[in-house]
Amino acid sequence: MLKNIIAFSLTALVLLLISTKAVNASEGTALLTSADNDARCFLASVLVDEGDYQVVMTCRNLTTPPDVNRLFYLAWARRKGATEGQQAKTGGLKLGKGAYFSLGDISGGKLNARAREAFEEVLVTAEADSGVSQPSLSGLVVSGPMGEIDFGDSGRSSLKFSPTSTIAKVTLAPTPGKTVSPAAPKSVAGTAAGVFLTILAIIVVGAIVISIIQRRSASR
């Protein structure tokens, strides 16, 4: 019984850590560029629900129409784990699915779409028909990989400002005693793991106490 409790608790802890990392796996931004033209597109993807990504994109310098034979700009997302030209017979993709899926037409340089799958690259192509199921890579306009969302951590300034000369400089000395080091910030996953381990320890101790009581009762 005790072994079963410990095994179940460890399995639950592993699943908790995996699910914590998976939440932010496919959220991000992408900057789509090309060395052949001046077009630029910026895309942001946010996970709003399980398997549901809200995608918005804005573009500049897209010539309308692209040319006399191609009248539409279409945005495409490359499925996570796919390679260019792959038709998904093996690996992590489902049978019959190509490497790319459509995000929709770009109208007026803007796009607002929903995606049901995780993706790792975005591209824009010029197409003759808006209803095509796979991109014409010969009509590639811009492309770019997905990157993590920058929450501003990298831009935090480490500068320390000193008071001006008109303000008296006061040095505060700590009172004698034990020096307390500032606590290091804990991540959400670390906090959750700490709470879980505490609960696990309580369960294990309780199981041991119950086992001892049962053995004493059986020996009487």
C-alpha positions in Angstrom: 0.0 0.0 0.0 2.8 2.4 0.9 4.7 1.6 -2.3 1.5 2.4 -4.4 1.0 5.7 -2.6 4.6 6.8 -3.3 4.5 5.6 -7.0 1.2 7.5 -7.5 2.6 10.7 -5.9 5.8 10.7 -8.0 3.8 10.1 -11.2 1.5 13.0 -10.4 4.5 15.3 -9.7 6.1 14.5 -13.1 2.8 15.2 -14.9 2.5 18.5 -13.0 6.0 19.7 -14.1 5.3 18.6 -17.7 2.0 20.5 -17.9 3.5 23.6 -16.4 6.1 23.8 -19.2 3.6 23.0 -21.9 1.4 26.0 -21.3 3.7 28.5 -22.9 5.1 26.2 -25.6 3.4 27.7 -28.7 2.8 31.3 -27.7 5.1 33.8 -29.3 5.8 36.4 -32.0 7.4 36.3 -35.5 8.9 38.9 -37.7 8.5 38.0 -41.4 11.1 39.4 -43.8 12.8 38.7 -47.1 16.1 39.5 -48.8 14.3 40.0 -52.1 11.8 42.7 -51.2 11.0 45.4 -48.6 7.8 43.7 -47.3 7.6 43.2 -43.5 5.0 41.4 -41.4 4.7 41.1 -37.6 2.7 38.2 -36.1 1.7 37.4 -32.5 0.1 34.2 -31.3 -1.5 33.7 -27.9 -2.9 30.5 -26.5 -6.4 31.4 -25.3 -7.6 27.8 -24.7 -6.3 24.3 -25.1 -5.5 23.8 -28.8 -6.8 27.3 -29.6 -4.4 30.1 -30.6 -5.5 33.6 -31.4 -3.3 35.0 -34.2 -3.0 38.6 -35.4 -0.7 39.9 -38.1 0.1 43.3 -39.7 2.2 43.9 -42.8 3.9 46.8 -44.6 5.0 47.3 -48.2 2.8 44.5 -49.7 2.2 45.4 -53.3 -1.5 45.0 -54.3 -2.1 42.9 -56.3 1.2 40.9 -56.1 1.3 40.6 -60.0 -0.9 40.0 -63.0 -1.1 36.3 -62.3 -1.2 36.2 -58.5 -4.0 38.2 -56.9 -4.0 37.1 -53.3 -1.7 37.1 -50.3 -2.1 34.1 -48.0 -0.5 33.4 -44.6 0.6 29.9 -43.7 1.9 28.2 -40.6 4.4 25.3 -40.6 3.2 22.6 -38.2 5.5 21.9 -35.3 8.0 19.2 -36.2 7.3 19.4 -39.9 9.8 20.1 -42.7 9.3 21.8 -46.0 7.5 19.6 -48.5 6.7 17.0 -45.9 3.4 15.2 -46.4 3.2 13.8 -42.9 3.5 10.0 -43.4 5.6 9.6 -40.2 6.7 11.5 -37.2 4.5 13.7 -35.0 2.1 14.8 -37.8 -1.2 13.1 -38.6 -1.6 11.0 -41.7 -2.7 13.0 -44.8 -1.7 16.4 -43.4 0.9 18.5 -45.1 3.7 20.5 -43.5 1.7 23.8 -43.7 -1.8 24.9 -42.9 -3.5 28.1 -43.9 -4.1 31.0 -41.6 -6.2 32.8 -44.2 -6.1 35.7 -46.6 -4.3 39.0 -45.8 -6.7 41.8 -46.5 -5.5 45.4 -46.3 -2.2 44.2 -44.8 -4.0 42.7 -41.8 -4.9 39.2 -40.6 -7.0 38.0 -37.7 -7.2 34.2 -37.4 -7.5 31.2 -35.1 -5.1 28.2 -35.2 -6.0 24.7 -33.8 -2.4 23.4 -33.9 1.0 24.4 -32.6 3.3 25.9 -35.3 6.9 27.1 -35.4 7.2 29.2 -38.6 5.0 31.5 -40.6 5.2 32.6 -44.2 3.3 34.7 -46.7 2.8 33.7 -50.3 1.3 35.3 -53.4 -1.4 33.0 -54.9 -3.6 33.0 -58.0 -6.4 31.4 -56.0 -7.4 32.1 -52.4 -8.7 28.6 -51.9 -5.5 26.6 -52.3 -4.7 24.0 -49.6 -0.9 24.2 -49.7 1.4 27.2 -50.3 3.2 27.8 -53.6 6.7 28.2 -52.4 7.7 29.8 -55.7 5.5 32.7 -54.7 7.1 33.2 -51.3 7.0 36.8 -50.2 8.2 36.8 -46.6 8.8 34.3 -43.8 10.1 34.0 -40.3 10.3 31.6 -37.3 8.3 31.9 -34.1 10.1 33.2 -31.1 9.2 33.5 -27.4 7.2 36.5 -26.1 9.5 39.2 -24.7 7.9 40.3 -21.4 10.6 42.9 -20.9 12.9 41.0 -18.6 15.9 41.5 -20.9 15.3 45.2 -21.0 15.4 45.9 -17.3 18.0 48.5 -16.5 20.8 47.8 -14.0 21.7 51.5 -13.5 21.7 52.9 -10.0 20.8 56.5 -9.6 22.6 58.7 -7.1 21.0 61.7 -5.4 21.8 65.2 -6.8 24.3 67.4 -5.0 21.5 69.5 -3.4 20.3 66.5 -1.4 22.3 65.5 1.7 23.8 62.1 1.3 22.9 59.8 4.2 24.4 56.4 4.8 22.3 54.0 6.7 24.1 51.3 8.5 22.4 48.1 9.5 21.9 47.4 13.2 24.2 44.7 14.7 22.8 41.3 14.5 22.3 38.4 12.2 22.4 39.3 8.5 19.4 38.0 6.6 19.9 37.3 2.9 17.1 38.3 0.6 15.1 35.4 -0.5 15.5 34.3 -4.1 12.4 34.5 -6.2 10.6 31.2 -6.8 9.1 30.2 -10.0 5.5 28.9 -10.3 6.7 25.4 -11.0 9.1 25.5 -8.1 6.4 26.7 -5.7 4.0 24.0 -6.9 6.6 21.3 -6.6 7.5 22.4 -3.0 3.8 22.3 -2.0 3.4 19.0 -3.7 6.4 17.5 -1.9 5.2 18.7 1.5 1.8 17.0 0.9 3.6 13.9 -0.3 5.7 13.8 2.9 2.5 14.1 5.0 0.9 11.3 3.1 3.9 9.0 3.5 4.2 9.7 7.2 0.5 9.1 7.6 0.7 5.8 5.7 3.6 4.7 7.9 1.7 5.5 11.2 -1.4 3.7 9.9 0.8 0.6 9.0 2.4 0.5 12.5 -1.0 0.8 14.2 -2.4 -2.0 12.1 0.5 -4.3 12.9 0.2 -3.7 16.6 -3.6 -4.4 16.4 -2.9 -7.6 14.5 -0.3 -8.8 17.1 -2.7 -8.5 20.1 
